[in-house]
Amino acid sequence: MISAKKFLLALLLAPLAAMAAVGDVRLDRAPVNDRDLVSLQRGAQVFVNYCLNCHSANYMRYNRLQDLGLNEQQIRDNLIFSSAKVGDLMKIAMDPQDSKEWFGTPPPDLTVIARSRSSHLGPGSDWLYTYLRGFYRDASRPSGWNNTVYPNVGMPHVLWELQGEQVLKETKVQAGGYMKTEMKLALDKAGKMAPPEYDRMVADLVNYMDYMAEPARHSRTTIGIYALLFLGLMFILAYMLKKEFWKDVH
């Protein structure tokens, strides 16, 4: 029987073991800027065209995109490809049972994926940026695709026509005065976009997904600043009032 001390020690060390297991994953910095409305608009368009077919965003409404400088008519004409209304949630028609049968598990909702993927490795936006650029051909997988960030992922590479087909190749690199072999991604078949163009498109998509995870971020920050200023002013008035009440008390 495991003693209580050993059980407690195992619980304390479990997170460290998990960190060590994924510690060799190196994330690229995502060039996100939630003040860049043009980038966010482009990212929203990529999201509804390529992600919203299988993945839902059940906590995001189409009309929230008005915060990105779009009006209702632009949202209706460019971002809604179903019978949904501008005020509806970003839901999909795919049945969860069908998706489980096709992909092995229902595709997750993406509303807060940029927040849920944050870890000691970096923010969730970095994970998404690296993940969407890390697909490569793998004949051993049912979908024919694998990923350097998420090994044995069930999701196929839906952007492969844009990026092209990558493969893992052995590459010799110099480290600490000696040569070592690493597996690196290499473009085997070109896609419709050049690599820098594809990276910019993914950056726009991740920028939008990062915004979608917390669309009220700027409003929350602004309200917080005003609240702190108000509390500071009230502290000064309360202190002056206290001195006035207690000035004759010895």
ChimeraX attribute file (.defattr): number of C-alpha atoms within 10 A of each C-alpha:
attribute: neighborCount
match mode: 1-to-1
recipient: residues
	/A:1	3
	/A:2	7
	/A:3	8
	/A:4	9
	/A:5	9
	/A:6	10
	/A:7	10
	/A:8	11
	/A:9	11
	/A:10	12
	/A:11	11
	/A:12	11
	/A:13	11
	/A:14	11
	/A:15	11
	/A:16	11
	/A:17	12
	/A:18	10
	/A:19	14
	/A:20	11
	/A:21	10
	/A:22	12
	/A:23	12
	/A:24	10
	/A:25	14
	/A:26	14
	/A:27	18
	/A:28	15
	/A:29	15
	/A:30	21
	/A:31	15
	/A:32	21
	/A:33	16
	/A:34	17
	/A:35	12
	/A:36	13
	/A:37	16
	/A:38	13
	/A:39	22
	/A:40	27
	/A:41	20
	/A:42	16
	/A:43	23
	/A:44	25
	/A:45	19
	/A:46	19
	/A:47	20
	/A:48	18
	/A:49	14
	/A:50	12
	/A:51	17
	/A:52	17
	/A:53	13
	/A:54	17
	/A:55	22
	/A:56	21
	/A:57	23
	/A:58	15
	/A:59	14
	/A:60	21
	/A:61	16
	/A:62	19
	/A:63	18
	/A:64	18
	/A:65	21
	/A:66	12
	/A:67	11
	/A:68	20
	/A:69	11
	/A:70	15
	/A:71	13
	/A:72	15
	/A:73	10
	/A:74	13
	/A:75	19
	/A:76	18
	/A:77	9
	/A:78	12
	/A:79	19
	/A:80	17
	/A:81	10
	/A:82	9
	/A:83	8
	/A:84	14
	/A:85	15
	/A:86	19
	/A:87	12
	/A:88	14
	/A:89	17
	/A:90	20
	/A:91	18
	/A:92	16
	/A:93	11
	/A:94	14
	/A:95	10
	/A:96	14
	/A:97	11
	/A:98	12
	/A:99	15
	/A:100	12
	/A:101	10
	/A:102	11
	/A:103	15
	/A:104	12
	/A:105	14
	/A:106	18
	/A:107	16
	/A:108	11
	/A:109	15
	/A:110	20
	/A:111	21
	/A:112	19
	/A:113	19
	/A:114	24
	/A:115	18
	/A:116	13
	/A:117	16
	/A:118	15
	/A:119	11
	/A:120	8
	/A:121	16
	/A:122	14
	/A:123	18
	/A:124	22
	/A:125	29
	/A:126	23
	/A:127	25
	/A:128	27
	/A:129	24
	/A:130	25
	/A:131	17
	/A:132	20
	/A:133	22
	/A:134	19
	/A:135	29
	/A:136	23
	/A:137	18
	/A:138	16
	/A:139	10
	/A:140	10
	/A:141	13
	/A:142	14
	/A:143	16
	/A:144	14
	/A:145	23
	/A:146	25
	/A:147	22
	/A:148	20
	/A:149	20
	/A:150	16
	/A:151	11
	/A:152	15
	/A:153	17
	/A:154	20
	/A:155	18
	/A:156	17
	/A:157	22
	/A:158	12
	/A:159	17
	/A:160	20
	/A:161	13
	/A:162	16
	/A:163	26
	/A:164	20
	/A:165	20
	/A:166	22
	/A:167	18
	/A:168	20
	/A:169	13
	/A:170	12
	/A:171	13
	/A:172	13
	/A:173	10
	/A:174	9
	/A:175	9
	/A:176	6
	/A:177	6
	/A:178	8
	/A:179	11
	/A:180	12
	/A:181	12
	/A:182	12
	/A:183	12
	/A:184	13
	/A:185	18
	/A:186	14
	/A:187	15
	/A:188	13
	/A:189	12
	/A:190	15
	/A:191	17
	/A:192	12
	/A:193	15
	/A:194	12
	/A:195	16
	/A:196	10
	/A:197	13
	/A:198	18
	/A:199	19
	/A:200	15
	/A:201	19
	/A:202	25
	/A:203	27
	/A:204	29
	/A:205	27
	/A:206	31
	/A:207	29
	/A:208	29
	/A:209	27
	/A:210	25
	/A:211	25
	/A:212	25
	/A:213	19
	/A:214	15
	/A:215	18
	/A:216	13
	/A:217	13
	/A:218	12
	/A:219	10
	/A:220	11
	/A:221	11
	/A:222	11
	/A:223	12
	/A:224	12
	/A:225	12
	/A:226	11
	/A:227	12
	/A:228	11
	/A:229	12
	/A:230	11
	/A:231	12
	/A:232	12
	/A:233	12
	/A:234	12
	/A:235	12
	/A:236	11
	/A:237	12
	/A:238	12
	/A:239	12
	/A:240	11
	/A:241	12
	/A:242	11
	/A:243	12
	/A:244	10
	/A:245	10
	/A:246	9
	/A:247	9
	/A:248	7
	/A:249	6
	/A:250	4
